Amino acid sequence: MVKPSSPSIDARSTARARIAPRVRRAVRSWPRLRVCVRGVTEVILTAPHERSCARVRLVVRQRVKEEPVPDYAVKKIDDMEAIYLGAFKRARAELGVSSFGMQVMDMPPGTDQYPEHDHSEDGQEEVYMVLRGSADIEIEGERFPLDPDTMVRVSPGTRRKIWPGDDGVRVLAIGGTPGKSYEAPDITELGQPDPMAQASV
């Protein structure tokens, strides 16, 4: 029996040298394979190998999908902490609002306890909207109807006063200082003492 001659070492090296670049080019042209399972796991199969011309590399990456955490507050107005014998609801603090002022005021019919005032000192402009009932808002001596279909904005240096109607009124007041971060007065914070209760002691 005649044995086939074995290729010389030089011949084998020459063959490898000719074939290897072709294989490496083919491997490099393979697309990177990504397998995503519900957006969590990524598997990558690819990579050339110096000696065997090709190697499969398995990479598993854990992806943590960041989703916004829902942040909201829901509360009935009548369940909110109140001062001035229930007339002033601390709505802003109850809802966790920090970028602007917001309070709810309940005023019975015929009362004139809501003070005439302006915000020239703190530069705060306000918006008023009736949630229930009706009223007149007096602005620099002129009266305007205030009802659920009407909204009113008053600039910081303008004086205003609210006069409740025959059925009383529930007013939402929103305020903020243009161009500045809102700083909540201590009296609007939860847990602060009721000035009316302190005055009666």
Secondary structure as GFF3:
##gff-version 3
##sequence-region A 1 201
A	DSSP	alpha_helix	9	29	.	.	.	ID=ss1
A	DSSP	beta_strand	33	37	.	.	.	ID=ss2
A	DSSP	beta_strand	41	46	.	.	.	ID=ss3
A	DSSP	beta_strand	57	62	.	.	.	ID=ss4
A	DSSP	three_ten_helix	77	79	.	.	.	ID=ss5
A	DSSP	beta_strand	82	83	.	.	.	ID=ss6
A	DSSP	beta_strand	88	89	.	.	.	ID=ss7
A	DSSP	alpha_helix	91	95	.	.	.	ID=ss8
A	DSSP	beta_strand	101	107	.	.	.	ID=ss9
A	DSSP	beta_strand	125	139	.	.	.	ID=ss10
A	DSSP	beta_strand	142	146	.	.	.	ID=ss11
A	DSSP	beta_strand	151	154	.	.	.	ID=ss12
A	DSSP	beta_strand	160	176	.	.	.	ID=ss13
A	DSSP	three_ten_helix	186	188	.	.	.	ID=ss14
A	DSSP	alpha_helix	195	200	.	.	.	ID=ss15
###
